[in-house]
Amino acid sequence: MNKVRRNDNVMVITGKDRGKTGLVRQVIIKKNRLIVDGVNMIKKHQRPRTQQGVPVAGGIVVREAPLAASNVMVVCKECGKATRTGLRIRQDGVKVRVCKRCGADID
């Protein structure tokens, strides 16, 4: 069970984008990296090419680059702060992530 999942609201805690928040768009488990909307933006120089007979324009494309998962913290929905997460098993036997600050369920 991962600490950070897709569609989680996270805050960057270190690096050039420190303090920014965004939704996790993709989790790359094997490399322990995340792609977060609007964070870690890079400029990629793309060549013009054709895709099934349709030309795709080239140019400088601005997009998100992967970010190390250790550089972000999940933002709690209840207290609104970046927090560590813990696990709790509910009465119905389902594991849920919980906020270490306020104890609220994140899932």
C-alpha positions in Angstrom: 0.0 0.0 0.0 1.7 3.2 -1.2 1.8 6.4 0.8 1.0 8.5 -2.2 -1.5 7.5 -4.9 -2.9 8.9 -8.1 -5.4 11.9 -7.6 -3.9 12.7 -4.2 -3.4 16.4 -3.4 0.3 16.7 -2.5 2.7 19.5 -1.5 6.3 19.7 -2.6 8.6 20.0 0.5 12.0 20.4 -1.1 13.6 21.5 -4.4 12.9 24.4 -6.8 9.1 24.1 -6.5 9.0 24.0 -2.7 5.6 24.9 -1.3 3.6 24.3 -4.5 0.7 21.9 -4.4 -1.0 19.8 -7.1 -2.7 16.6 -8.0 -0.7 13.5 -8.6 -1.3 12.6 -12.3 0.8 9.5 -12.5 2.8 7.2 -10.1 5.9 5.5 -11.5 6.4 2.7 -8.9 9.5 1.1 -10.2 11.5 4.4 -10.1 9.7 5.8 -7.0 8.7 8.9 -8.9 5.5 11.0 -9.4 4.2 13.3 -12.0 2.3 16.2 -10.3 0.1 18.8 -12.3 1.9 22.1 -12.6 5.0 21.1 -10.7 8.6 20.5 -12.0 7.9 22.0 -15.4 10.5 21.5 -18.1 10.9 22.7 -21.7 11.3 19.8 -24.2 12.5 20.6 -27.7 10.4 18.4 -30.0 11.0 17.6 -33.6 8.2 17.8 -36.1 7.0 14.3 -37.1 4.2 12.4 -38.7 1.9 10.1 -36.9 -0.1 7.8 -39.2 0.1 10.4 -42.1 -0.9 13.3 -39.9 1.9 15.9 -39.3 2.5 16.8 -35.7 4.0 20.2 -35.1 7.4 20.6 -33.5 8.7 23.3 -31.2 9.3 23.9 -27.5 6.8 22.0 -25.4 6.4 22.8 -21.7 5.4 19.8 -19.6 5.8 18.2 -16.2 8.8 16.0 -15.4 8.8 13.2 -12.8 9.5 14.1 -9.2 11.0 11.9 -6.5 8.2 10.6 -4.2 10.3 11.5 -1.1 10.0 15.2 -2.0 6.3 15.4 -1.5 3.8 15.1 1.3 0.1 14.3 1.1 -2.2 17.2 2.0 -5.0 16.3 4.4 -8.5 17.1 3.3 -9.6 17.9 6.9 -6.8 20.0 8.4 -5.5 21.2 5.0 -1.8 20.7 6.0 0.9 18.6 4.5 1.1 15.4 6.7 2.6 12.0 7.1 0.3 9.1 6.6 -0.4 6.1 8.7 -2.6 3.0 8.3 -5.7 2.0 10.2 -8.0 -1.0 9.8 -11.6 0.0 10.0 -14.4 -2.1 11.7 -15.4 -3.5 8.3 -11.8 -4.8 7.7 -10.8 -2.2 5.1 -7.3 -0.6 5.4 -7.4 3.2 5.1 -4.7 5.8 5.2 -5.0 8.3 8.0 -3.6 11.8 8.7 -0.9 11.7 11.4 -1.8 15.3 12.5 -5.5 15.1 13.0 -6.3 11.4 12.6 -8.9 11.8 9.8 -9.2 9.3 7.0 -7.4 10.3 3.7 -9.1 7.6 1.6 
